[in-house]
Amino acid sequence: MTRVRYFAAAAEAAGTDAEERTEPTLAGLRAAVVFDHPALADILPRCAVMVDGVRSDDDRSLDGVELIDVLPPFAGG
């Protein structure tokens, strides 16, 4: 299982700050979390996705991945 943590507006849209997921790929995870949390559909494409601490924008296997962070853009500087 992979722990997915949502921050700020992503947590608000998901209705939770964390959950356990079992999707085998990042693309599958993206589709599944939008299916389960439709409010993420607008924000997820703008979020940075960190896979075990490394930003990942491509489809990749989640085999052995322990943690995914979903970070929306932050205002300010």
Secondary structure, DSSP 4 states (H G I P E B T S, - for coil): -EEEEE-HHHHHHHTSSEEEE--SBHHHHHHHHHHH-TTHHHHGGGSEEEETTEE--S--B-TT--EEEEE------
